[in-house]
Amino acid sequence: MPNPTQGRKLAAAIQRWKLTALCSAPTFLRTLLRAGDAESLRTVRLVVTGAESCSAELIATLKEKIPQAQILEGYGITECAPILTLNPPGGEHKGVGRPLPGISLKIVHPETLVPLKIGEPGLILAAGPNVFEGYLTETIVSPFVMLEGKKWYTTGDLGFLDHHGYLTLAGRLKRFVKIGGEMVSLGAIEHSLIEHFAKNGHEFDKPILAVCAIEDPQAKSQLHVFTTLDFKKQYINDILKEHGMSNLIRVTGVHQVPLIPLLGTGKIDYQSLVKNLGEIS
């Protein structure tokens, strides 16, 4: 289907063609589940999802509307052709699953590259026959590091491994900003706000907010919230305080927009929003 945002057309196509395997990003799955019913989705036996975090709420909705289907959530990167981990069929659903055969993951400190202990979050490195050899454009900085005599691909993602080899993601390294010497996760701020709105009766099948930052080495970094809802800055900051956020984490501006821009993968287009911040400032 050329347009994954058309939930009704997707549901009709699934019913018409008796689809058995459904591959989709979580954002598009939400749209489909709101439009489709159990009858239109009854032939689906396998749901494969990735590209962004699949929330517990979405997994619960999938199990309710498509109880006969197995849910396989994975983690991948284009440069890794493209899958690294997957929750095994019939097994425990935890994080984004375990590395596929032949793929190795290592968690290291983002700055020193010192390997970290099991359960300790850090930068994810990957190695395996699926990893590409490098970029054609020579001016692009190499994404590889040598560690313990082995070449590893730097994913740019943060996460941790448990004792059973399951990977849990903690966000993108570039989605962290330093405020007052503290590394602040923009994704964690988004999660706290979305969780609050969901608990207070707000229903949404598309992203309703995104948090961006303006870093200034000469001054305190600024946090900005783009949202399709009409909320004041003080209200947002009160929510963050209620969720136990540090006093350093305070929103500088709240900007209401008609929609949150998405990339073709279903991920939020943060670059467009950051560009808007430049125009606003």
C-alpha positions, -999 to +999 in steps of 0.1 A: +000+000+000+015+033-010+002+054+019+004+037+054-015+066+070-048+055+054-061+032+081-095+025+065-080+016+031-054-006+048-081-025+068-101-030+036-071-043+017-062-067+045-097-081+045-099-082+007-066-100+002-068-121+034-034-108+045-015-131+069+017-111+076+016-074+085+047-053+086+043-017+099+058+009+122+039+016+155+026+050+143+009+034+113-004+004+133-023+028+156-040+043+126-049+009+113-062-004+146-085+026+151-100+021+116-101-017+114-122-042+134-116-078+144-134-091+113-113-071+088-081-082+106-090-119+113-066-134+088-035-117+102-012-143+118+020-123+122+026-086+130+062-074+125+070-039+138+100-017+143+114+017+134+102+032+167+092+021+201+061-001+204+044+009+236+028-015+261-005+002+253-001-006+216+009-042+222-022-046+245-044-032+217-028-055+191-035-085+214-071-074+219-079-067+182-058-094+166-056-121+194-046-148+169-015-130+157+021-132+170+038-099+175+075-097+165+091-064+176+126-058+164+154-033+161+174-025+130+195+000+111+198+006+074+236+001+075+230-033+092+209-046+063+188-038+083+178-060+113+199-066+145+175-080+171+140-096+172+117-109+198+116-147+189+083-162+178+065-179+207+091-166+232+091-139+258+084-104+245+110-082+261+125-050+248+134-053+211+145-089+214+178-108+211+205-105+184+199-127+153+224-155+147+258-142+137+252-107+151+271-095+181+262-065+203+283-047+228+273-019+252+300+007+260+304+041+276+295+067+250+326+088+255+353+064+267+341+033+248+348+012+279+325-019+279+297-018+305+282-044+327+250-063+320+220-041+327+240-008+325+228+015+297+253+028+272+261+032+235+252+001+213+279-013+191+271-040+165+292-064+144+283-092+120+282-102+083+251-080+078+270-048+087+280-027+057+316-018+048+314+019+049+299+050+032+308+058-004+312+095+004+347+098+018+340+130+037+315+112+060+331+103+094+336+066+098+310+050+120+334+022+130+355+018+161+382-008+169+376-025+202+394-056+216+409-062+181+375-062+164+357-036+142+324-025+156+296-003+140+286+026+162+248+026+161+242+060+178+216+043+199+216+039+237+204+007+255+213-022+277+214-060+275+200-083+302+214-117+313+194-135+287+207-113+258+175-092+253+182-056+243+162-027+257+166+007+239+170+039+259+170+064+230+192+080+204+225+096+216+217+127+196+183+129+214+202+138+246+211+173+256+234+185+284+218+209+308+237+221+339+262+192+334+234+167+334+226+146+303+188+150+297+168+126+275+144+144+252+127+110+246+121+106+284+104+141+285+082+131+256+073+098+272+063+115+305+041+140+288+024+115+265+018+091+295+002+120+314-021+129+286-031+093+279-040+088+316-061+120+315-084+108+287-066+121+256-070+097+227-047+100+197-036+078+168-009+102+156+020+118+174+007+148+195+040+163+206+077+164+201+105+178+222+134+196+206+164+214+220+186+244+212+221+239+226+242+270+233+277+265+248+275+301+262+242+297+279+217+271+292+203+248+266+166+254+258+138+229+256+109+234+232+077+214+229+058+212+196+022+200+201-011+197+183-028+205+216-034+239+232-012+238+264+006+266+282+043+264+292+036+264+329+012+235+326+038+214+307+065+222+334+041+213+362+036+179+345+073+173+343+077+182+380+049+158+389+068+131+371+099+137+392+120+155+366+150+175+378+145+212+384+170+217+356+144+203+331+121+232+323+105+240+290+115+273+274+087+274+248+055+256+238+045+259+201+011+247+188+012+232+153-015+216+131+004+183+130+037+167+140+057+160+108+066+124+101+093+107+079+083+079+055+093+054+082+067+068+106+093+084+128+090+121+139+108+145+116+128+163+142+150+180+117+120+199+103+110+210+138+146+221+147+146+242+115+113+258+127+130+266+160+157+284+141+130+305+123+112+311+156+143+323+174 
